[in-house]
Amino acid sequence: MRAVVHTRYGPPEVLEVREVEKPAPVGDQVLIRVHAATVHTGDCEIRRFQIMPFFWIPLRLLWGVRQPRGTKILGQEVSGVVQAVGENVSRFKPGDEVIATTGMGMAGYSEFVCLPEKRAMARKPSNVSFAEAAVIPVAGQNALHFLREADIQPGQQVLIYGSSGSIGTLAVQLAKHMGAAVTAVCSTGKIELVRSLGADHIVDYTREDFSEQGRVYDVVFDTIGKSAFSKTMRVIKEGGAYIQANPSVADMLRGPLAARRQNKRVILSFAGNSSDDLAYLTGLVERGDLKLIVDRTYPLEEAVEAHRYADEGHKRGNIVLTTVADAG
Ligand SMILES: NC(=O)c1ccc[n+]([C@@H]2O[C@H](COP(=O)([O-])OP(=O)(O)OC[C@H]3O[C@@H](n4cnc5c(N)ncnc54)[C@H](OP(=O)(O)O)[C@@H]3O)[C@@H](O)[C@H]2O)c1
């Protein structure tokens, strides 16, 4: 089968399409014919191995110390069609259209991927393309996880920082769905996109600083790790929460202390791996309550170009690699 492998850490050009062995499902494994896989910012960070110090050693040990160990294939989430299942699989059968996270082993940038049934896996929503469906699992679970941790209540003021990215585009909509009044922070060129997702107020960070507008929030959700810690804490109400999906080491160290002193919560945690959450998200998509934003799609052969674009850091929602012509 064809897959995008990388045998060195570095720029997009380290990626190459190669023929690799097709996996076969055993036991609780599901073999998926991949139609689409996202190119996440996290994939680019692993490709060039630009990882925050806290995760550097464990990830380097997992992925390969001097260079990627063996045949390493990026790709944290996929959509596709079940081709075969192991003897212990009960939830899926050949022909089912599914979405799934691939976990730390990744391997989504390929024609086939073999995953344990217990991984977050759900039926693909029938009203969207494979390319659109592929953007749900990782960003969707992260957005849902963090907003639930913050215990958003109807009428609360919630600010989403990084509202035009993978997590952000879903977080804006999920916070609205939970009944919050949403302020979204984005650049000038993304204002219409973010407005179309339902944001009540928009702050263009290239012109204004949300922390200097005299407004306060019950929850600030920084999806991209670019908000200034102290200034942000000042605009969160007492008892409110600061969600950091991508915290710096400094913020991880000072967060809990500052939270206790100021009677605010700093939420630093990891989204789990939940098929139930995926099913909840796909239900929202099928009811038309969640729009999936795909900026560009590239065929697998153009993974280098896809990563070059991702490295620019300005995508609208998501970038998707496709392995079949009609993936969307
Ligand atoms: N994606 C996931 O599911 C996931 C899960 C866990 C952790 N993470 C980590 O979270 C980080 C990125 O999250 P993501 O994938 O959701 O983001 P992303 O899609 O990479 O975010 C890119 C978006 O952020 C906007 N942006 C850039 N600078 C900004 C700023 N200063 N203020 C507001 N918006 C800005 C960009 O548009 P403009 O440049 O036009 O502003 C672009 O639309 C990565 O480090 C990743 O490893 C991601």
The ligand as an SDF file (V2000), in Angstrom:
LIG
                    3D

 48 52  0  0  0  0  0  0  0  0999 V2000
   -5.4750   20.0390   16.6700 N   0  0  0  0  0  0  0  0  0  0  0  0
   -5.6390   19.2540   17.7160 C   0  0  0  0  0  0  0  0  0  0  0  0
   -6.5240   18.4620   17.7370 O   0  0  0  0  0  0  0  0  0  0  0  0
   -4.6940   19.3480   18.8960 C   0  0  0  0  0  0  0  0  0  0  0  0
   -4.8840   18.5470   19.9990 C   0  0  0  0  0  0  0  0  0  0  0  0
   -4.0580   18.7090   21.0930 C   0  0  0  0  0  0  0  0  0  0  0  0
   -3.0580   19.6480   21.0490 C   0  0  0  0  0  0  0  0  0  0  0  0
   -2.8800   20.3900   19.9520 N   0  0  0  0  0  0  0  0  0  0  0  0
   -1.8100   21.3620   19.9160 C   0  0  0  0  0  0  0  0  0  0  0  0
   -2.4270   22.6340   19.8590 O   0  0  0  0  0  0  0  0  0  0  0  0
   -1.7010   23.4450   18.9530 C   0  0  0  0  0  0  0  0  0  0  0  0
   -2.5230   23.9410   17.8100 C   0  0  0  0  0  0  0  0  0  0  0  0
   -3.9080   23.6970   17.9270 O   0  0  0  0  0  0  0  0  0  0  0  0
   -4.8360   23.6980   16.6330 P   0  0  0  0  0  0  0  0  0  0  0  0
   -4.4340   22.5640   15.7600 O   0  0  0  0  0  0  0  0  0  0  0  0
   -6.2520   23.8150   17.0240 O   0  0  0  0  0  0  0  0  0  0  0  0
   -4.4190   25.0890   15.9920 O   0  0  0  0  0  0  0  0  0  0  0  0
   -4.1270   25.4050   14.4930 P   0  0  0  0  0  0  0  0  0  0  0  0
   -5.2150   24.8530   13.6630 O   0  0  0  0  0  0  0  0  0  0  0  0
   -2.7320   25.0850   14.1580 O   0  0  0  0  0  0  0  0  0  0  0  0
   -4.2740   27.0080   14.5950 O   0  0  0  0  0  0  0  0  0  0  0  0
   -3.9750   27.7800   13.5130 C   0  0  0  0  0  0  0  0  0  0  0  0
   -4.9330   28.9610   13.5320 C   0  0  0  0  0  0  0  0  0  0  0  0
   -4.5870   29.8900   14.5650 O   0  0  0  0  0  0  0  0  0  0  0  0
   -4.6240   31.2110   14.0560 C   0  0  0  0  0  0  0  0  0  0  0  0
   -3.6690   32.0350   14.8160 N   0  0  0  0  0  0  0  0  0  0  0  0
   -2.3290   32.1000   14.6860 C   0  0  0  0  0  0  0  0  0  0  0  0
   -1.8110   32.9630   15.5790 N   0  0  0  0  0  0  0  0  0  0  0  0
   -2.8440   33.4490   16.2950 C   0  0  0  0  0  0  0  0  0  0  0  0
   -2.9450   34.3670   17.3730 C   0  0  0  0  0  0  0  0  0  0  0  0
   -1.8710   34.9550   17.8940 N   0  0  0  0  0  0  0  0  0  0  0  0
   -4.1600   34.6190   17.8850 N   0  0  0  0  0  0  0  0  0  0  0  0
   -5.2700   34.0210   17.4010 C   0  0  0  0  0  0  0  0  0  0  0  0
   -5.2470   33.1420   16.3670 N   0  0  0  0  0  0  0  0  0  0  0  0
   -4.0380   32.8630   15.8240 C   0  0  0  0  0  0  0  0  0  0  0  0
   -4.2310   31.0390   12.5880 C   0  0  0  0  0  0  0  0  0  0  0  0
   -4.7820   32.0280   11.7420 O   0  0  0  0  0  0  0  0  0  0  0  0
   -4.0350   33.4570   11.5890 P   0  0  0  0  0  0  0  0  0  0  0  0
   -2.5620   33.1860   11.4670 O   0  0  0  0  0  0  0  0  0  0  0  0
   -4.6390   34.0590   10.3620 O   0  0  0  0  0  0  0  0  0  0  0  0
   -4.3770   34.1930   12.8230 O   0  0  0  0  0  0  0  0  0  0  0  0
   -4.8800   29.6910   12.2170 C   0  0  0  0  0  0  0  0  0  0  0  0
   -6.2130   29.8560   11.7610 O   0  0  0  0  0  0  0  0  0  0  0  0
   -0.5350   22.5930   18.4430 C   0  0  0  0  0  0  0  0  0  0  0  0
    0.6250   22.9060   19.1880 O   0  0  0  0  0  0  0  0  0  0  0  0
   -0.9600   21.1890   18.6860 C   0  0  0  0  0  0  0  0  0  0  0  0
    0.0940   20.2860   18.9050 O   0  0  0  0  0  0  0  0  0  0  0  0
   -3.6900   20.2760   18.8720 C   0  0  0  0  0  0  0  0  0  0  0  0
  1  2  1  0
  2  3  2  0
  2  4  1  0
  4  5  1  0
  4 48  2  0
  5  6  2  0
  6  7  1  0
  7  8  2  0
  8  9  1  0
  8 48  1  0
  9 10  1  0
  9 46  1  0
 10 11  1  0
 11 12  1  0
 11 44  1  0
 12 13  1  0
 13 14  1  0
 14 15  2  0
 14 16  1  0
 14 17  1  0
 17 18  1  0
 18 19  2  0
 18 20  1  0
 18 21  1  0
 21 22  1  0
 22 23  1  0
 23 24  1  0
 23 42  1  0
 24 25  1  0
 25 26  1  0
 25 36  1  0
 26 27  1  0
 26 35  1  0
 27 28  2  0
 28 29  1  0
 29 30  1  0
 29 35  2  0
 30 31  1  0
 30 32  2  0
 32 33  1  0
 33 34  2  0
 34 35  1  0
 36 37  1  0
 36 42  1  0
 37 38  1  0
 38 39  2  0
 38 40  1  0
 38 41  1  0
 42 43  1  0
 44 45  1  0
 44 46  1  0
 46 47  1  0
M  CHG  2   8   1  16  -1
M  END
$$$$
